[in-house]
Amino acid sequence: MASKRTTVRDLRRHNRSLLLSKLYFDGPLSRHELSQLTGLSAATVSNVTAELAEERLITEAGQVESDGGRPRVLLRVDPAYGHVAGVDIGETGVKVELFDLAMNRLATVEHPLPSAPDPATAVEQVTSGLREVFATAEIDEQGVLGVGIGVPGTVEQGPRVLVHAPTVGWDAVPLVSLLQEAGVGLPLFVDNGAKTQGQAEMWFGAGRGARHAVIALIGSGVGAAVVTDGTTYRGSTSSAGEWGHTTIAYGGQPCRCGSRGCLEAYVGAGGVLSRYRRARGKDVPGEDEQAQFAALLSAAPKSKTAAKVLDETAGYLGAGIANLINLFNPERIVIGGWAGLALGEQLLPRIREVAGEHALRHPFSQTSIQLGSLGLDAVATGAATLPVADLLAQGATSRVTKPGAPDFDAA
């Protein structure tokens, strides 16, 4: 097969993307440092940064002394260039957050969802949340570069973006089309929530600096983002990372997906609470799943039943992490999600111990296991990075809605 010919336009986009990405992740930097770090000539760096500055994508950020001669001007991505929104459609609620281009959080709103929400209800809460954060931050929608959305299921990318989320009853839901029909005219980017959390932790959190990592999400559901050589592995249809539906016990507990013995049925919040209810013979106090989970954790120091359930959970989770180590040989495993963070705060040493007992000795010795650092906002934060990643990849040559420019539809 003949290779694609590289055009001048392709080269220009590559250079813009390279410099913009370097400034975004490592800035502020001088033009001299950009040339050294990227391998581009001083003339190319000067020309491209002049273009980016003229478009208001980058701005000066002070000066630094040079080895003789004039001080060097530092450059950075301009946070005021535009805004991005991140949406976390969870199993119990919708969180919408607004950021500037430097990912400074400007506004947040949360709306509850009923159990197994229908798509129309979720769409209504997303559109309402977007209006609210725009109003709170007092920004015009025309200055928003895009909206990223993390969902509790696999995302089939194509001409029509379809969400498959059997645990909430969604089968091939055309989420982008539904949001556009509801009046959202901004560029929309949709991905699995575990993958958006993974991107957030890799960019800004506990995964930063690692080339090979697994970012685990443990909440009501369980999933993972597998990062190899700095890129999230997606598989042939973008459903890779469904770690929660790998089998941990043949013929074991029924899972919400319809199978049995899935890891999610043992370490997902619902599975853990179900074992606790059976063990104590009565309901767990608390108005919702998160409150009940907190009650279980707080009962452990004085309840042998609660302590046993949590020790079992640490065992299942440690064995599941050992599987990740044996399969992917990551240098780092990061545990996130509201239930994962809560479990890790009390049980991380035991989780590590069990993982070491079940993983191959050498790859385990090369792997660190730690908690995520971005907290409960990681999925929404990661979702907001989706339009940013598109901006960086394109070198800001497309899908940019500048203040004063007309709004447009895109997906």
Secondary structure, 3 states (H helix, E strand, C coil): CCCCCCCHHHHHHHHHHHHHHHHHHHCCEEHHHHHHHHCCCHHHHHHHHHHHHHCCCEEEEEEECCCCCCCEEEEEECHHHCEEEEEEECCCEEEEEEEECCCCEEEEEEEECCCCCCHHHHHHHHHHHHHHHHHHHCCCHHHEEEEEEEECCEEECCCCCEEEEHHHCEEEECHHHHHHHCCCCCCEEEEEHHHHHHHHHHHHCCCCCCCCEEEEEECCCEEEEEEECCEECCCCCCCCCCHHHCECCCCCCECCCCCECECHHHHCHHHHHHHHHHHHCCCCCCCCHHHHHHHHHHHCCCCHHHHHHHHHHHHHHHHHHHHHHHHHCCCEEEEECHHHHHHHHHHHHHHHHHHHHHCCHHHHHCCEEEECCCHHHHHHHHHHHHHHHHHHHHCCCCCCCCCCCCCCCCC
